[in-house]
């Protein structure tokens, strides 16, 4: 079915007629600046960083990179000194690395 040029112009004119000057379909989420994280309280972004660092820690453990895993645990505990899971993990990792005194400090901490 062919459309004549007058039908095509009518379809075109529906969207771009002489009375329509600025058609806006509304704002799109990608047009807005990405500042969602900056509006959150700092504790939420720290928790997200800790979660991400825990994933990195587990990855280093799985590939046997224990020294790197220990560095990551130190970073987590610098942000959240009483994070029990990280204290336990650091204590156990220090035991694995024969750093017994440091391990006991972490494992006995309350």
C-alpha positions as CSV (number, residue, x, y, z in Angstrom):
1,X,0.0,0.0,0.0
2,X,1.5,3.2,-1.1
3,X,0.9,6.5,0.6
4,X,0.6,9.7,-1.4
5,X,2.8,12.7,-0.7
6,X,-0.1,14.5,0.8
7,X,-0.7,11.7,3.3
8,X,2.9,11.7,4.2
9,X,2.9,15.4,4.8
10,X,-0.2,15.1,6.9
11,X,1.5,12.5,9.1
12,X,4.5,14.7,9.3
13,X,2.4,17.8,10.1
14,X,0.8,16.0,13.1
15,X,4.2,16.1,14.8
16,X,5.7,19.2,13.3
17,X,2.7,21.4,12.4
18,X,2.9,25.2,12.1
19,X,1.3,25.6,15.5
20,X,3.7,23.4,17.3
21,X,6.9,25.1,18.1
22,X,8.6,23.2,20.9
23,X,7.5,19.7,21.7
24,X,9.0,18.3,24.8
25,X,8.5,14.7,25.8
26,X,9.6,15.5,29.4
27,X,12.8,15.0,31.1
28,X,14.7,11.8,30.9
29,X,16.5,10.3,33.9
30,X,19.8,10.3,32.0
31,X,19.5,14.1,31.4
32,X,19.7,14.7,35.1
33,X,23.1,15.1,36.7
34,X,24.2,12.0,38.5
35,X,24.4,13.3,42.0
36,X,22.3,10.7,43.8
37,X,25.2,9.4,45.9
38,X,26.2,12.9,46.9
39,X,22.8,13.4,48.4
40,X,23.0,10.3,50.6
41,X,24.4,10.5,54.1
42,X,28.1,9.5,54.3
43,X,27.3,6.3,56.2
44,X,25.6,4.8,53.2
45,X,28.4,5.4,50.8
46,X,30.9,4.0,53.4
47,X,28.7,0.9,53.7
48,X,28.8,0.5,49.9
49,X,32.5,0.9,49.8
50,X,32.9,-1.7,52.6
51,X,30.7,-4.1,50.6
52,X,32.8,-3.6,47.5
53,X,36.0,-4.0,49.4
54,X,34.7,-7.3,50.9
55,X,34.1,-8.6,47.4
56,X,37.7,-7.7,46.5
57,X,38.9,-9.3,49.7
58,X,37.1,-12.6,48.8
59,X,38.5,-12.5,45.3
60,X,42.1,-12.1,46.6
61,X,41.5,-15.0,49.0
62,X,40.2,-17.2,46.2
63,X,43.2,-16.6,44.0
64,X,45.6,-17.0,46.9
65,X,46.8,-13.3,47.0
66,X,46.8,-13.2,50.8
67,X,48.9,-10.1,51.3
68,X,46.6,-8.1,49.0
69,X,43.6,-9.5,51.0
70,X,45.2,-8.3,54.2
71,X,45.7,-4.8,52.8
72,X,42.0,-4.6,51.8
73,X,41.0,-5.7,55.3
74,X,43.1,-2.9,56.8
75,X,41.3,-0.4,54.5
76,X,37.9,-1.8,55.7
77,X,38.9,-1.5,59.3
78,X,40.2,2.0,58.9
79,X,36.7,3.0,57.7
80,X,34.8,0.9,60.3
81,X,37.1,-0.2,63.2
82,X,34.6,-2.4,64.9
83,X,33.4,-4.4,61.8
84,X,33.3,-7.8,63.4
85,X,33.4,-9.9,60.2
86,X,36.5,-8.1,58.9
87,X,38.2,-8.3,62.4
88,X,37.6,-12.1,62.3
89,X,38.8,-12.4,58.7
90,X,41.9,-10.4,59.5
91,X,42.6,-12.5,62.6
92,X,42.2,-15.8,60.6
93,X,44.3,-14.5,57.7
94,X,47.0,-13.4,60.1
95,X,47.0,-16.9,61.6
96,X,47.4,-18.3,58.1
97,X,50.3,-16.0,57.5
98,X,51.9,-17.0,60.9
99,X,51.4,-13.5,62.4
100,X,50.1,-15.0,65.6
101,X,50.3,-12.0,67.9
102,X,48.4,-9.7,65.4
103,X,45.9,-12.5,64.9
104,X,45.2,-12.7,68.7
105,X,44.7,-9.0,68.9
106,X,41.9,-9.1,66.3
107,X,40.3,-12.3,67.5
108,X,40.2,-11.2,71.1
109,X,38.8,-7.8,70.4
110,X,35.3,-7.1,71.6
